[in-house]
Amino acid sequence: MLYPQTNSCRSVFSLDGLWKFRLINDGFNYNPGDILTSDFEWIAVPASYNDQKEDKAYRRFAGESLYQRSFTLPKIMEAQRLLLRFDAVTNSARVYINSELITTHKGGYLPFEIDITKKVSVGVEFTISVVVDNRVNSTTLPVGNDKLKGAFFGSDNAQVPSVQKGKEYQADINLPNFDFFNYAGLNRSVRIYTTPKTGYIKDITVVTDIVGRDGVISYYALCDNDETVFATLKDKRGSVVATSDNGSIMVKDAKLWSIGKENAYLYTLELSNTSDFYSLSVGIRTIEVRGKQFLLNNQPVYFKGFGKHEDSHIKGRGFDLTYDVKDAGLIHWLGANSFRTSHYPYAEEMYDLCDREGILIIDETPAVGIAAGQANPYEVLDIRAHHEDVIKDMIARDKNHPCVIMWSMGNEPDTESYPREAYEYWHSLYDYTHSLDRQNRPVTFVCSQNDYTRDIVARTMDVVCLNRYYGWYNLSGDLDAAMYALNLELDFWEQQNKPVMLTEYGADTVSGMHATVPEMFSEEYQAQFLLAYGEAFDKRDFIIGEQMWNFADFGTIQGPMRAGGNKKGLFTRERKPKLAAHAMRHRWNNIPDVDYK
């Protein structure tokens, strides 16, 4: 799916701003075509709605809500094809124009669009209504618990004494199977964009290779007719490097895309036919897993970074380019070079920024929470078809970004309780993921703390990605015992002859809490915890990277394990550094990006 752009043949009309909004709850029934004239609030888009109002109903709401906006398109769009695009609606949507349902969409972290050329008249006001459902359940990704009623006091382990059974407080709840807040709404931009009515370019796929000192760019352009597409490649200065009409460009003495903003060289590929024009940035680079190494441009990479979240005060999971720019700067300040989009694809603008800044991304689907207690999640969760759709849509959106160097199919599923069923599920998805990507990037999923001897899935991935919390969730507070346990496990992984990276490890830390003898929740304990893990990694050549948890503190559902959210960040939610940020900055700035092991 091509990102909307304004050029000589296309235009973009932004619908970001204030929308009419209300919760659809008891006492309000929405009929398609109804125009909100009273009993609505103004809400900002893009942003989650949960924290925009001083009302617990917004924070705790489970169900459908309504966004609405009326506007008129300018006459200059009259001869164009019109597409209405939502960058992300969390978690599902029904979209109406006036009284007509024009599309539905399931999944909260990837874009969808609909051709509205025949649905509206340019110069005539019309109304867009979006019904958003924030509920998560056994059919959604991420996974949640199906709609429940019972005693609920904001935690995920609400209990009542046996004498009170049958007398519980009754309320709808929306209980996630994941440890981040279920921020919802029109979290990313809404736009109407135009293309020519015929002959338009529908999709572009780019694959690059290196032959000696030269680069090869193969491009595949899909149009709505069979017209030839012409390509022009320009360098950073705008000078023409090469042209082609056969799908292949040879770049003599190519400048390669690599880690760091000084090495992230981007060419501009311009594609055109008699009707349409589209341009995109191209980074020439190769990726390969060979033996126990991950190679970028035939050089072994060492990953330094973290899991992240799209998370900020007031906006929740709403897109904010200012935070993205700030975070990229902090990544460079730390000496880091990578992050995982835990646990969902991020806004496309962040990928564009990382292309320019030379930051590596492990791109992850929202397949988190695939566990079902004592039951077999691969039988009781109705998610397979949706999981395939999400993988397909993620690759279709992000396939051309040089910063995207690996696909993660999901995070922390149960692979221990039902190992054979888990293998059949995940390895078939592994094959499916590879089949969709012309660049053939490595494919993985992220393994939870488990009995790794029973997990027969992780060891079959291109890269083994492990989340481990020795010293926090188990062996709590005892770093000596934790390091003993970690090294015992790493002995096991050494025998698998695979590249391994730690994609989560960390300790909750209350900013400003200090201790002369480091103990849990103190800044000193977090710093010692992370450095102790680093010492274990340095001794093993098959460890190709360390991505601690987490970049910054983030919001979660309230509960006895969380005081104002998850506090494992190197930075506070406001991006203030903790002691561990300085410790990891010293460590990472002394570890090269390539040829470390």
HUQUI-V948930 format. One record per backbone hydrogen bond with DSSP energy under -1.0 kcal/mol. CO is the residue of the C=O (numbers start at 1). NH is the residue of the N-H. If there is no record, write none. Layout:
CO_NH / CO_NH
This chain:
10_7 / 11_194 / 13_192 / 17_45 / 19_43 / 20_68 / 21_41 / 22_66 / 23_25 / 25_28 / 31_34 / 41_21 / 43_19 / 45_17 / 49_52 / 53_55 / 55_58 / 55_59 / 56_60 / 63_134 / 64_24 / 65_132 / 66_22 / 67_130 / 68_20 / 69_128 / 71_126 / 73_123 / 74_77 / 75_78 / 77_80 / 81_195 / 82_116 / 83_193 / 84_114 / 85_191 / 86_112 / 88_188 / 90_185 / 91_107 / 92_133 / 93_105 / 94_131 / 95_102 / 95_103 / 96_129 / 97_100 / 100_97 / 103_95 / 105_93 / 112_86 / 114_84 / 116_119 / 116_120 / 121_124 / 126_71 / 127_98 / 128_69 / 129_96 / 130_67 / 131_94 / 132_65 / 133_92 / 137_140 / 137_144 / 138_382 / 143_177 / 148_173 / 161_164 / 162_165 / 164_167 / 175_145 / 181_183 / 184_49 / 185_90 / 185_187 / 186_47 / 187_319 / 189_87 / 190_15 / 191_85 / 192_13 / 193_83 / 195_81 / 200_224 / 203_222 / 205_220 / 207_218 / 209_216 / 211_214 / 213_254 / 214_211 / 215_251 / 216_209 / 217_249 / 218_207 / 220_205 / 222_202 / 222_203 / 230_272 / 231_244 / 232_270 / 233_241 / 233_242 / 234_268 / 235_238 / 239_235 / 242_233 / 244_231 / 247_219 / 249_217 / 251_215 / 260_263 / 263_258 / 263_265 / 267_282 / 268_234 / 269_280 / 270_232 / 271_278 / 272_230 / 276_273 / 278_271 / 280_269 / 282_267 / 284_257 / 286_297 / 288_295 / 290_293 / 293_290 / 294_301 / 295_288 / 296_299 / 299_296 / 300_595 / 303_546 / 304_337 / 304_338 / 305_548 / 306_340 / 307_551 / 309_311 / 312_316 / 313_315 / 315_48 / 315_318 / 316_312 / 320_324 / 321_325 / 322_326 / 323_327 / 324_328 / 325_329 / 326_330 / 327_331 / 328_332 / 329_333 / 330_334 / 331_336 / 332_335 / 337_360 / 339_362 / 340_308 / 340_342 / 341_344 / 347_350 / 348_352 / 349_353 / 350_354 / 351_355 / 352_356 / 353_357 / 354_358 / 354_359 / 358_260 / 360_339 / 361_405 / 362_341 / 363_408 / 366_368 / 367_411 / 368_143 / 369_371 / 370_414 / 372_375 / 376_379 / 376_380 / 377_381 / 381_383 / 383_387 / 384_388 / 385_389 / 386_390 / 387_391 / 388_392 / 389_393 / 390_394 / 391_395 / 392_396 / 393_397 / 394_398 / 395_399 / 398_401 / 401_404 / 403_361 / 406_363 / 407_444 / 408_365 / 410_446 / 418_422 / 419_423 / 420_424 / 421_425 / 422_426 / 423_427 / 424_428 / 425_429 / 426_430 / 427_431 / 428_432 / 429_433 / 430_434 / 431_435 / 433_436 / 437_440 / 442_407 / 443_462 / 444_409 / 446_412 / 447_467 / 450_452 / 451_454 / 457_460 / 458_461 / 464_501 / 465_447 / 466_503 / 466_504 / 469_472 / 469_474 / 471_477 / 474_471 / 475_478 / 478_482 / 479_483 / 480_484 / 481_485 / 482_486 / 483_487 / 484_488 / 485_489 / 486_490 / 487_491 / 488_492 / 489_493 / 490_494 / 493_496 / 499_464 / 500_544 / 501_466 / 502_547 / 504_468 / 505_549 / 510_513 / 513_523 / 519_522 / 521_510 / 522_526 / 523_527 / 524_528 / 525_529 / 526_530 / 527_531 / 528_532 / 529_533 / 530_534 / 531_535 / 532_536 / 533_537 / 534_538 / 537_540 / 540_543 / 542_500 / 544_303 / 545_502 / 546_305 / 548_307 / 550_570 / 551_571 / 554_566 / 555_181 / 559_562 / 566_554 / 567_509 / 570_578 / 571_553 / 572_575 / 576_572 / 578_581 / 579_583 / 580_584 / 581_585 / 582_586 / 583_587 / 584_588 / 585_589 / 587_590 / 588_591 / 593_302
